[in-house]
Amino acid sequence: MTLSSELRSLIDANRPLWAGEAEVVRTYWTSPVRTRETDLRWLRYQCRKEFWDSFADVNKGLYLEPLERLLAAFPKIDTEVDRHEILDVAEMFLAEFSHYVAFADVYDAIRGETDPKMNPHVLREMGDLPENAELARLRAEHRKQHGALGLRACEITEGGYCALFSEGMQLAGRGGVDEQIAAACRAVYDDEFLHMLRGILNLDQESLRAPDWELLRRLTREQMQARIRMRNAQFSHPVSEERIREIFAGRIQPVAFDYERAQLGA
């Protein structure tokens, strides 16, 4: 599979920002801001994202929304609804719920006696990070203003080239809570990497014009900048605002995009 120059240009436009999100997470692991309380905090917000942000309807989250789709499709299997579509929904539900479980298990393993147990309904009531809400607002605006291309931009930036999970995996071998975080990130990484690939690789199969590619570059960069601010807030601001502006300006070593794995996963 040969990727077009336009698709490679889109990837290159995002590589520095993917690296920026990774830097935020990597910096946190050894930052003086890190404590058991900040670990519990980022895990709570990650569990909230996994449970409530994974599907389109934020009032139903990853649990009710796909189950209602499966129930509605049950009498239509292989008549009005293809069985493979049902399988896709079921597999997505299993993958997304397993991601919530992985991080929730780490949280419950390291919380103290006075810390509340993990509870997805309490997570919803605790409210969202303003930076995550801004990212959601921006994505919704892009979808509303630009339709299919706005949705495509959201698919491309989903997961941020798996920065949290790839950086979390690097904690393996350090023991204690770091070992538990590494195991959870390893369990999630492969699923999320494939999600990211699906958001990118099929672009060459669509009849996009030069202005479409330019719009995708702009939308994805805007979303990735919002993602970096979201991730920095989630991890208690280990990276300074000055450094974030440098990342936005491209003063960072870009991520090396895994073209070989991308083509194998196409």
C-alpha positions, 0 to 999 in steps of 0.5 A: 500500500502506497500512501499519497503525498497529501496523506504524508503531508497531513501526517507530517503536520501532526507529528510534532503535536503527537510528540508534544502530547507524549512529552507532557505525559513523559514529563509527568512521570518524573515531575515534582508535581507527581504525587499519589493524589495526582496519580489518582486524579489523572486516573479518575479523569482517564476513567471518565474519558473512557466511560463517558467520552467513548461514544457519540451520546455523552448521556449514555456513554460507552455502556448504554449507547452500544447496547441499545444499538445492539438491541435495536438491531437484533430483529434485523440481523442479516435482513436489514443489518449486516452481521458484520456491522453487529460484530463491529459494535460488539467488539468496540463495546468490549474493547472500550469497556476493557479500557475503562476496567484497566485504568479503574483497576489501577485506581482501586489498587493504589487508592487509600482507605479514605479515597472513594472507590471507582464508580463511573456514575460518580465520575460523571457527577464530578464534572469534566476538565475545562480543557477536555470540555473545550476539546469536545466543543472544538470537535463538535464545532468542526463536525457542525461546520465541516460535516464529513471532513470535520468528523474525519479530523476527529477520527485522525486526532482520536488518541493522539498517536496513543501518546498516553499509552505508549509513554505509560508502557515505558514505566515497565520494570520500575515496580509499584504503581508504575508497573501497574500503570504500564500494564494497563497502558499495554492492555489498551495500546494495540486497540487504540493504535488500530483506531488511530490507523483507521482514522488515517489510512482510508483517506486515500480511498476518498476523492479529496481535493487539495482544499480538503487536505489543507482543511484537514491539516488545519482542523487536526492541528487545532484539535491536537493543540487542544488535546495537549492542553487537555492532557497537561491539565489532566496530569497537573500541568507538568509542562509550562505554558512557555514550553507548550507554545514552543511545541505549537511552534514546532520546536520539538522532535516529531514522532516517527510515524510507523509507516510499516505497521500502518500499512500492515494494519490497512 
